[in-house]
Amino acid sequence: MPALSRLLYHTAVALGRPIGGLRPRRIYDLLARRAFPTPQFEWFRNRWGHDLLLSPYYHIDRNILILGTYDADLHAALERLLHPGMTALDVGANLGEIALHMAARVAPTGQVHAFEPVRAVFARLQQHITRNHMENILHPHPIALSDQTGQTEIAFADPSADNQGLASITNLTNKAGPLRTVIPTQTLDDFVQQQNIQQIDLIKIDIQGAEPRFLTGAQNSLKRLRPQLLMEFSPDDLRQANLTSRDLAQQIATLGYQIHPLTKRGFAPALNPATLPESFAAPNVLCTPKT
């Protein structure tokens, strides 16, 4: 049965990749989990020319293997927003596909700092940096950027979970995963001072509901350096911190930013934080400093 499922899976990948994947996408999930009952890794070059160690067993890996990348709209935004010599941060870097693209865009004179506190995921991030010879540009940090410098508990997935990208310091339910550990945290303000960073042009933030904590610890840096922000709105995760999407939007506004939904064609007009639905959800929005 696994042999037949593998044949069908690879056939579906070959047929679907030129047209953006077969529909419904759950076909891939069904075939991959039957074909690969345990994680099996191989090196694969994604659409942006970066080598990644991936397994069809996992959700994020599977999407890269099938479509050539995980979040095409976010990558397209990086193509528009990042240029050589810039400094960028990836907060919640996971296995590093976004961070590698950031590094390629700001090379050869720019810098990228990638933050990933889950130990097993951080190890894959390091592998990918080394494999792609990005050590001089892309700097990994095994910490969570938050509202205080110290330690906190994080919930994360065990190796058998389909999605390894849901770890959270705010949503400690089983959605994030059944495992718990204590991780180091640092505010962005402390990190910027410690590293003597004088320029930040873009920060991508995907930390499963901990965005308000990040913003609280980043206030001075955001007001002084005025980077653009690419971030997620996840009302389910925010709810675990007794917050809503409107609360997050209003916090962003108090820092002097406008919020633009990310679309396939670019960026939509700015949202009104005061009237934003409390359940507003978006995988990516662009927050730009008000002029």
N, C-alpha and C positions, 0 to 999 in steps of 0.2 A: 504493500500500500504506500509506504513513503516513497518508493522509487517511482510509482505512477504519479503521485502527487508532485514530485519534483519535476517530472517531465511536463506536467500540465502547468506548473508554476512558471518554469522557464519559458514555456511557449507563450503564456499570457504576458510575461514581461516583454518578450521579443515583439509580440504583436502590438502591445499597448504603448511602448515607449515612444514611437514616432508620432502618435496622435494624442499624447498626454494622458495615457492610461485608459484601460478598459473600464466600462461602467457595468454594474456598480462596483466601487472600489473594494467592497467587502469580499469580492472574489479572491483578490490577492491575499487578504487576511486568512481566509479559509484555507486556501491552498498552501500558503507558507507555513501555517501552524501544523498542518498535517505532514508536509514535506520535511519540516525541520522541527521535530519534537523537542530538541535541545539546541541551545545557541551554537552555531557553527560559523566561524568568521572567515572572511576573505577580503583582500584589498581590492578596492574599487575606486575608479577615478570619477568624480562627480562632474556635473555640467560645467563647473568653474575651474576644472583642471587640478583639483586637489585629491590626493590619495587618502582614503578613509578605510579603516578596518571595520567591516560591517557584517551583520548577521540578518538574514531574512526573518529570523525568529522575532526580532524587535520592531515595534511600530515605526520609530523614526528611521532606523536603518532601512527598513523595508521600503519606505517611501522614497528614500534616496536611490536605492537600487532600482526601483520601478520607474521613477520619473526623472532621475538624474540629480534631484535636489529635494530638500524637504519643504521649504517655504519659498516658492518662486517669487511671490510678491515682495517679500522682505528682501530677498537678494536683489531684485530689481531696484528697490529703494536705495540699497547700498551703492549700486552702480551710479545712481543719480547724485547721492549726497556726499560720497567720499572721494577724495582726490589725494595724490601724492603729497606727503609732508604733513598730513593731518594726524591728530591723536584721537583714538577712539577707544571706548570701553565696551566690553561684552559682559553684562552682569546677568549671570545665569547661563554660562557658556555651553553647558552640556558637553557633547562630544567634540564640539569645536568647529562645525561646518561654517557657521556664521563668522566666528572669529577668524578663521582662515581667509574667508572672503574679504573681511575687513583689512586684514594684513596685506593681502594682495593689492587692494585698492590704494592704501596709503604708502606702500613701498615706493622707492627704497629708503626714503628719509623719514617716514612717519613711524608711529608706535601704536601698538594695541595692547591693552591689558584685559585679560580674560579671567573671570571669577567663577569658580565652580567648587562648592564645598563638599560634595558627595565623593568619597574617596575613590570608589571604583570608576565612577564617571570621569573624575579628574585624571586618573591613570590613562584612560583612553585619549583624553585631551592632550596630555603630554606626548603620547605616542604619535598623534597626528601632527603636532608641531614639529617633532623631530623628523618624521618621515617626509614632511614637506619643506624641510630646511628653513623654517621660519623663526629660529631661535633668537635672531638678532632684532626681530620686529615684534613678535608675538610673545607676551610674557604671561604665563599662567600663575594664578594665585588660588590656593586651596582654602578660601575663606568666603563668607557671605557678607556682602555689604548691607548694612542695616542701620538702625537708629542709635546704636551704641557700640563701643569697642569693648569686647569681652567675649562671652560665650552664650550660646543658646541651643535649644533642642531642635532637631530637624527630623521630619518624617520622610522616609524614602523607600523605594521599591526593593524587593529582593530580586535576585537574578532571574527568577522564573517569570516575573511580570512582563507583560507585553510592552508597556510604555515605561521606559526608564527616565522620562523627563518630567515627572510630576512632583518631585521633591519640594517640600515647603516648610518654612519655619512658622507659618501662620495657620495653615490648614493641616492640623495633626490628625486628621481622620484617615481612614484606610484608603481614601482616594489617592493620597500621596504615596501610600505604601505602608506595610505593617512594621517596618523596621524603624528604630529610633537610635539616635546617637547625639552627642554634644559636639558642636563645631565652633571654631573661632569666628567671631564677627568683628567688623570694623566699619566705622562710618566713612563715607567718601571724603568728608572734610579731613579726617585724620589721615587717610590714605594719601590724599593730595599733598598734605603738608609733609608727611613722611617721605614721599617720593620726590618732593620738590617739583611738582607738575605745574607748569605755567600755562598750559593750553589743553583744552579738551573741546573737540569739535562735534562729536557725536557719541551718545551713550545708548546702547540697546539694552532694554531691561525686560526680562521674562523670568519672574521669580514667584509665580504662583500665589499671588495675593499679598506678597510682602513689599509691593511697590510703595505703599505709604510709609513703611518703615525706612526704606531706602531714601525717599525724598526728605524725610525728617533729618536724616543724618547727612544729607548732601546740600542743605540749604545755602551755606556760605559759598560752596564751590559753584553751585548753579547760578547764584546771583552775581558772582565775580567773573566766571568764565563763560557763561551763557551758551553751553552746548545745546545742540538739538537732541531730542529724546525720541527714540523709537520704543514703544512699550505696549504691553498687553493690558486689556481690561477683562478681568475674569471675575464676574459677580459671585460665582459660587465660592471661590477662594476668599474673596474679600468679606463675604458673609461670616466666615469663621473668625474674623477679627472685628465683628460687629460694625462693619462698614459697608457702604454701597458704592456703586460706580460713580454716583453723583458726588459722594464724599471725596473720592479720589480725584475727580475732575476739578472740584473746587480747590483742593489742595494744590493741584498743578497750576490753577489760575492765580492763586495767591503768590506763587513764585514768579509770576510775570510771564506765563506761557499761554499760547493758544493751542487748541487740540484739533488736529485735522485727521479724519479717518483716512486710512491708506486704501487706495483702490487700484485696480489693475492698470489704470491709465495715469496714476499719479496720486495726488492728494486732494481730498474734497474740501469744501469750505469749512471754516472753523465752527466747532460745536459751541453751544451755549451751556456752560456748566450748570447754571441755575435751573435749567429746564431739562437737563439730560435725564432720561429714564434711569431709575435706580438700578435696573437690571441690564443696563446697556452692556453689551459684550462685543469685543473686537480683538482679533488676534494681534493686530498691529494698528497703532495710531502714531502720527508724528506730532510731537509737541515742539513748537517753535517759539523762541523768545519774542515777546512783543517789542516792536520798535518804538 
